[in-house]
Amino acid sequence: LAKMAGASFNESLLDGKDLLPVLRGEASGKPRELFWELGAHTELERGQWLGLRQGDWKYVLSPINGEWLFNLEADPYEQLNLASENQQRFGQMRRRAKHMSKDYKASGEIKPSF
């Protein structure tokens, strides 16, 4: 959007993707992963949270409610845990989230996978 506004900037300093080709209809949006992690917080008595989004699927590791797998297209309000019905996808997303968490902690930054 900065390019569309005509702003000058150093692209290497930005964390994100140029959406202008998609907005102009010159390219389609490519699906990508979204990973997030909230570390444990002793004072708030909160454990570690992990999340991974791949397309319509979302994996969540909650210190309170355990592990969840949602299909956001079919269940946008995240009411139904599909982990037992989709064990292969659940296992793949679980491994990927834990791998990304390990990489993040080892490097101090998340390396984009796009």
N, C-alpha and C positions, 0 to 999 in steps of 0.2 A: 504494500500500500504506500510505502514511502516513495517508491519509484513513480507510482501513479500521481503522487502529489508534486513530483519534480524535486524532491529533496535530494541534496547531495550528502553522501555518507560513505563510510568504509564498510563494505559488505562483510568483511571478515570479523567485524566486531558485533554483528547481529546474530542472535539466536533465533532462527526461523527460516522460512521458505518464502520465496518470491511468488505471490499469488496472482500477479498481473497476467501471466499467460492463461491461467485458468479463467480469470474474470473476463478476459477478451475472447474466450472460446477457442484459443489457439492450442490448448493442451487440456487433458482431463486431469482431475485430481487423482493422484496416486495414493492408494491406501497406505498408511504407515502405522507403526506401533506408537503407543503412548504409555510410558512407564512413569510411575510416581512412587515415592517412598516417604513416609513420615516416621522419623526415628522415635525411639522410646523417650519418654519424658517422665523422670522420677517424681518431680513435684506435682505433676498432674495425674500421676498414677496411670500413665498411658503407655502401652506397649507399642511395638513396631507395627506399622501398617505398610502393606505393599499393594500396588495395583498395576494391572496391565490391560490395555485395550488393544484388540486386534480386530478391525472391522466391527461387526455387530457383537463380538464377544468381549466380555469383561471378566477378568479374574481378580479377586480381592482376598487378601490375607488380613484378617482383622484380629487384634489381640483379644477382643471380647467375644466375637461370634464365629471365629474359626475361618475356614476357607470357603469361598463362594465362587460359582461360575454362573454368569448370566448371559442370556441372549437378549441384547437390548432392543432389537427389532421386535421380537415377540413379547418382551417383558420390560418395557421402558421404565417401570417403577421399581425394578429389581426386587421382586417378591418371591421368585421361584429359583432355588438353588439347583442348578442342573449338573452339578459335579458328578453325582452317581450315574446319571443317565448318559453323560458324555465323558466317560473316563479318559479316553484318548486325548481329547482336546484339553480337558482339565489338567492332565499330566504334562502335556506339552507346554501349556501356558504357565503352569506352576514352575516347571524347570526354567523356562525363559525368564520369568520374573526374578527368580532366585539368582540366576546367572547375571542378570543385569544389575541386581543389587550388589552382588559380589564385585563386579567390574567397577561399579560406581565407588564403592568403598576403597578399592585398590588404587583407583586413579584420581579420585577426588572430583571427577566430572563424568557425565554420561556421554558416551560416544554415540552419535546418531547412527541409526541403521538404515538410512536412506541414501 
